[in-house]
Amino acid sequence: MSTILTRTENNVAYIIFNRPDKFNSFNREMALALQQELDRCAADESVRAVYLSAEGKAFCAGQDLAEAVDPAGPELRAIVRDHYNPIIERIRNMEKPVVAAVNGVAAGAGANIALACDIVVAKESAAFIQAFSKIGLIPDSGGTWLLPRLIGFQRASALMMTGDKVMATEAMNMGMIYKAFADDSFEAESKKIAEQLAKMPTKALAYTKAALNQSYSHSLTEQLQVEEEYQATCANTADFNEGIAAFLEKRPPVFKGK
């Protein structure tokens, strides 16, 4: 059975974790399969948004600990270096928006993979847990970089040290995620966001994402220069011309992602 399920509909690539009996925890096969699928989405011009979710009751419980303690398996350093770091870098560097649709508990690396996405939404019954301290580890998968920037140093420090569970509505209220949806409307509402993004000017979204990535290490003056450069680049796209024409003609724009 494949560890992830994939399909593309209406320019949205759906990537679905598929180890529900293991709460969608990652083993090497699943991590490498996700990396491969993210590479495919990045290269496929027909894909204009990515939707990341999971089968079963959990989004992702993080690392499959049976693999981590297996003497014949990869060492923990190799797991972080070869499995999780490349996933986070692929998500943040992809020139397309990535939506995390968190359908259940997201713990450890599973939580931080979700938080690395551009837009994170969750079922109201879902929860986020920085579970690392409970087994004597530190947060990985970009967690120590991402979470303080989302919710502030003090809250991030407390959640990482205590391993407290944060329900989706609380996560939304503290700025950890974008929205929490009622369980019965979650699938439709989360897919609607991905479908909306797939109809938008893809290059402008890519440059928005690149600018946000750089903003964390730039001064205001440096960031203003980035905005100037990217704005000039976007002004030369077909989608900019379409957006202006649609505005003047008082009609909805039809963007092509070019």
PEDAJO-V248422 format. One record per residue. N is the residue number from 1. RES is the residue in one letter. PHI is phi in whole degrees, 0 to 359 (999 if undefined). Layout:
BEGIN
n->{N;N}
res->{RES;RES}
phi->{PHI;PHI}
END
This chain:
BEGIN
n->{1;2;3;4;5;6;7;8;9;10;11;12;13;14;15;16;17;18;19;20;21;22;23;24;25;26;27;28;29;30;31;32;33;34;35;36;37;38;39;40;41;42;43;44;45;46;47;48;49;50;51;52;53;54;55;56;57;58;59;60;61;62;63;64;65;66;67;68;69;70;71;72;73;74;75;76;77;78;79;80;81;82;83;84;85;86;87;88;89;90;91;92;93;94;95;96;97;98;99;100;101;102;103;104;105;106;107;108;109;110;111;112;113;114;115;116;117;118;119;120;121;122;123;124;125;126;127;128;129;130;131;132;133;134;135;136;137;138;139;140;141;142;143;144;145;146;147;148;149;150;151;152;153;154;155;156;157;158;159;160;161;162;163;164;165;166;167;168;169;170;171;172;173;174;175;176;177;178;179;180;181;182;183;184;185;186;187;188;189;190;191;192;193;194;195;196;197;198;199;200;201;202;203;204;205;206;207;208;209;210;211;212;213;214;215;216;217;218;219;220;221;222;223;224;225;226;227;228;229;230;231;232;233;234;235;236;237;238;239;240;241;242;243;244;245;246;247;248;249;250;251;252;253;254;255;256;257;258}
res->{M;S;T;I;L;T;R;T;E;N;N;V;A;Y;I;I;F;N;R;P;D;K;F;N;S;F;N;R;E;M;A;L;A;L;Q;Q;E;L;D;R;C;A;A;D;E;S;V;R;A;V;Y;L;S;A;E;G;K;A;F;C;A;G;Q;D;L;A;E;A;V;D;P;A;G;P;E;L;R;A;I;V;R;D;H;Y;N;P;I;I;E;R;I;R;N;M;E;K;P;V;V;A;A;V;N;G;V;A;A;G;A;G;A;N;I;A;L;A;C;D;I;V;V;A;K;E;S;A;A;F;I;Q;A;F;S;K;I;G;L;I;P;D;S;G;G;T;W;L;L;P;R;L;I;G;F;Q;R;A;S;A;L;M;M;T;G;D;K;V;M;A;T;E;A;M;N;M;G;M;I;Y;K;A;F;A;D;D;S;F;E;A;E;S;K;K;I;A;E;Q;L;A;K;M;P;T;K;A;L;A;Y;T;K;A;A;L;N;Q;S;Y;S;H;S;L;T;E;Q;L;Q;V;E;E;E;Y;Q;A;T;C;A;N;T;A;D;F;N;E;G;I;A;A;F;L;E;K;R;P;P;V;F;K;G;K}
phi->{999;294;282;225;250;223;199;233;222;53;68;252;269;263;242;239;298;222;233;298;290;248;54;57;289;274;245;300;302;291;298;290;295;294;302;297;289;297;297;297;297;296;272;276;294;284;271;240;199;238;239;248;210;208;277;84;275;249;282;191;270;90;284;289;292;298;289;295;259;288;303;269;269;289;290;299;302;293;298;294;291;262;259;275;303;295;294;298;296;295;296;288;265;296;275;212;288;241;257;263;253;274;270;192;301;236;237;57;300;297;294;284;296;299;292;284;284;287;226;242;234;210;296;300;276;282;217;242;223;275;276;300;297;289;237;78;238;258;297;236;56;79;300;288;266;282;296;299;285;277;235;97;298;295;296;299;301;296;294;287;280;275;70;296;279;241;288;301;296;295;299;295;295;268;87;288;229;282;213;244;249;305;305;284;249;302;298;296;290;289;293;299;296;297;294;296;298;291;260;266;290;301;293;296;294;295;289;299;296;296;294;297;303;284;298;290;244;257;285;301;299;297;289;299;292;299;299;299;295;291;296;296;293;296;293;260;267;296;293;297;298;293;298;294;299;295;297;292;270;54;222;293;287;241;278;249;76;230}
END
